[in-house]
């Protein structure tokens, strides 16, 4: 059953009542999809419930993730049908252990196909930690660096701002990583008090949805997409099990390619140059070996090292 998001039914702009209608006409489809991301404990599920205006996603204060699998809930805000996708721990350094076959990451792709119109990166006000930074790296590793152009940073615990503004908080923050994140995401920020009700809840949902509308308008109505979303769309006619298997395989290939890139990026510049040179020499040696020796070992190297990269 679909409910009104934040119980908000007013048009976007009293002075331009047709603004949302014009944007809807530009959309490639009649729905907006919002994907919640961030570290465990940041408040993704609570934020999803605030957007929906009802408790749908399980949300409790715990040290470990309460959300075990991706889940979608639908609602309505103003003229929009909106899907909100909640995610489990897909973005930490533990994901290789918790999702070894990439099936849950594949489900995340399928549930948001053909792509989210906005990714909501959730973090706690005053607590942008190393885990948050890792989560952002995990988001880009899963979806690609281009996802930053479709990302809105949502701060929970808005009540801690007191009388200050969110923009002043970000501008005056001594956390360079936080300021860099906000700049990377085009300055799109929003704050939520997930305990708010009534007019306060409606106002913060309105603020977020107007940011989403502006973002979608700037992108010509198109959602964020990449090669995995294209594959998910192309597999629309196959069985759900086969579709998930193939999408999970493609996600695994992308993740393998990102491992080396992240490894190099986390090194100091001098070390990156050294490692890049060493890997280039190693690649040349392997290619020479493949050219002159066509034994079982070189065939195994070709199959396990070069094929996944060639398919990416």
BELBELVEN-V145230 format. One record per helix or strand. SS is the DSSP state (2 for helix, 1 for strand). FROM is the first residue (numbers start at 1). TO is the last residue. If there is no record, write none. Layout:
BEGIN
[[SS,FROM,TO] [SS,FROM,TO]]
END
This chain:
BEGIN
[[1,3,4] [2,5,7] [2,14,16] [2,19,26] [1,31,38] [2,44,52] [1,71,77] [1,80,86] [2,95,98] [2,103,112] [1,118,124] [2,130,143] [2,145,150] [1,151,156] [2,158,161] [2,166,172] [2,176,184] [1,189,192] [2,198,218] [2,227,234] [2,240,265] [2,269,292] [2,296,311]]
END
